[in-house]
Amino acid sequence: MQVQIVPGVTLDFIASKQFKTSRINLTFATAAVSKKTVALRTLIANMLEVSSQKYPNQKAISDQLAFLYGATFGTSVNRRGNLHLVNFEMRVVNDHYLKEKQQLLTEAINFLQELIFNPLVTNQAFDQTMFTLQQKNLIAYLESIKDNKQAYALQKLQQAYFEDTVHQIPPYGDKENLAALTAAECYAYYQEMLAHDEVIITLSGDFASDEVLAAIAQLKFTPRTVGKYQLTYKQTARNKLVAYEEQQDLNQSKLDLAYHFPVEYRGKYHYAALVFNALFGGSALSKLFTNVREKASLAYYANSSFDSLRQVLFVQTGIQADKKQQVLDLIEQQLAALVAGDVEAQLLANIKQELITDYEIRQDSQATALIQATMDQLSQSKVTASEWKAAIMAVSVADVQAVAALAKLEVSYFLKGQIN
């Protein structure tokens, strides 16, 4: 059941007796983002997670969560196509499992009300001590990514692929923009976000909807106009390969590839793309895993993934430095094989069953259900479980060929280590 709280703020109930907990997700979404505002939104999410007027530090927040029978709470940021999301997530025990009758879900909503609407502020600025601490923590986290070479290589690949756009940087921002922020401008942007972002609230659990709706209605959201936005980011194809190389003192080199991949989310080729990716490098049955890693022993890992909301396909590999060209050639051979329809019937059947099994496992996750409900609202589309499974089962070899032919290699990034 979906309800409009005020214009621009929606509530979606997912009634379920399957779980012993109730979950709340509250998401702020906007398409009006830049490299600076991504940094602002991330720092705001961190500030609102650890302090408020009533709960001025993490200990006070932890004490209140303990009082709510061990409730959990956290914030996060992520990107969905052209949108940037700031998420508040909370979980509480269902009242039915308490000895004494309480309204834990209502109390959880009141807790969210405090943290979102009453930040720790002095003189129109976030508390300077807390702000400085969170700013330093975020910058330290960004610097630590350099030590995770797999994550570092993928980040460098995306910087190269997305050219001079906000998509070059991770959804949590970059060090330069984070370091330049002040507590006052962060608070000023927080007020803009609170007043203008689209807000999507999703609830899952076994509860009285009237009671919860009354609690949600007390949240101090004002009406806002949510303009039309293009959810999918579409980048013009280069139609040529651009290669980047960096050398570091490493034992294992990284060769990462980015393909222009014009597949629309839940569009004509969406389900064929899911099957294609699993066949290419998205599963242990894939051609990259089987032929590049196992048979040829040319990679420590080799996998693929795709983002239909940004129309890009990534391949990540860990290799020996002197095997670069062999690996690149073999990866391209695997893609060419799929374009040619080199897919055994049994393998295709196994891949489909694996995808469906994974999907069914995800359906048993309360957290996943809320994330999907938010995505359904953002995309204004919804697919039932039976429709999803039927669409996967309907994918043919010809469909896989058509999708594989859409993938065009545009950027390679080689983090070169020592030659063994």
Buried (B, 14 or more C-beta within 10 A) or exposed (E): EEBEBEEBBBBBBBEBEEBEBBBBBBBBBBBBBEBBBBBBBBBBBBBBBBBBEEBBBEEBBEEBBEEBBEBEBEBBBBBBBBBBBBBBBBBBBBBEEEEEEBBBBBBBBEBBBBBBBBBBBEEEBBBEEBBEBBBEEBBEEBEEBEEEBBBBBBBBBBBBBBEEEBBBBBBBBBBEBBEEBEBBBBBEBBEEBBEBBBBBBBBBBBBEBEEBBEBBEEBEBEEBEBEEBEBBBBBEEBEEEBEBEEEEEBEBBBBBBBBBBBBBBBEEBBBBBBBBBBBBBBBEBBBBBBBBBEEBEBBBBBBBBBBBBBBBBBBBBBBBBEBBEBBBEBBEEBBEBBBEEBBEEEBBEBBBEBBBEEBEEEEEEBBEBBBBBBBBBBBEEEBEEEEBBEBBBEBEBEBBBBBBBBBBBBBBBBBBBBEE
